[in-house]
Amino acid sequence: MPNDVHGHAVLEMILDAPAPMTRHGVLSAAKARFGAEARYYTCSAAAMTIEDLLEFLVARRKITIADDVVTAYRERMCSHE
């Protein structure tokens, strides 16, 4: 059974990283931490893969990916889970 993980957990992982993370680094770290079969959800979407979640977060301007570096914005995170 897949693990259900809130998107905030991934955002916090990016924000708490000691060095900037690449897109590949986020994908690898999320799969290692939450499991390869994990599904991600937010207040407005569910049953996403980690790849789907990253696309969702970019579309919602919660993260940007430039030159393969992922930047998360704490001030753009919603305050509920």
C-alpha positions in Angstrom: 0.0 0.0 0.0 1.5 3.4 -1.0 2.4 5.9 1.6 0.3 9.1 1.4 2.5 12.2 1.9 1.4 15.8 2.1 3.2 18.1 -0.3 4.4 20.2 2.7 6.7 17.4 3.6 8.5 17.7 0.3 8.6 21.5 0.5 10.1 21.2 4.0 12.6 18.7 2.8 13.7 21.2 0.1 13.8 24.1 2.5 15.7 22.2 5.2 18.3 20.8 2.8 21.9 22.0 3.7 22.6 22.8 0.1 20.5 23.6 -3.0 18.8 20.5 -4.4 18.6 19.6 -8.1 15.4 18.2 -9.5 16.9 14.8 -9.6 18.1 15.2 -6.0 14.5 16.0 -4.9 13.1 13.0 -6.8 15.8 10.7 -5.3 15.5 12.1 -1.7 11.7 11.9 -1.8 11.8 8.3 -3.0 14.3 7.4 -0.4 12.5 9.1 2.5 8.9 8.4 1.6 9.2 5.3 -0.6 9.1 4.8 -4.3 5.4 4.0 -4.3 4.4 7.1 -2.2 1.5 9.2 -3.4 1.4 12.9 -2.7 -1.5 15.2 -1.9 -2.2 18.8 -1.2 -5.3 20.8 -0.2 -6.5 20.7 -3.9 -5.0 17.6 -5.5 -4.3 13.9 -4.5 -2.8 10.7 -5.7 0.2 12.3 -7.4 3.6 10.8 -8.0 6.6 12.8 -6.9 7.0 14.0 -10.5 3.4 15.1 -10.6 3.8 16.9 -7.3 6.8 18.9 -8.6 4.8 19.9 -11.7 1.9 20.9 -9.5 4.2 22.9 -7.1 5.8 24.7 -10.1 2.3 25.6 -11.5 1.2 26.9 -8.2 4.5 28.9 -7.8 5.4 27.1 -4.6 8.7 26.2 -6.2 10.8 27.2 -9.2 13.2 25.0 -11.1 15.9 27.0 -12.9 19.2 25.5 -14.2 17.9 22.2 -12.6 18.0 23.8 -9.1 14.8 23.6 -7.1 13.9 26.6 -5.0 11.0 26.4 -2.5 9.2 29.5 -1.1 8.1 29.2 2.5 6.1 32.4 2.2 4.0 30.8 -0.6 3.1 27.7 1.4 -0.5 27.5 2.7 -0.8 27.4 6.5 -3.0 24.3 6.7 -2.6 20.6 5.9 
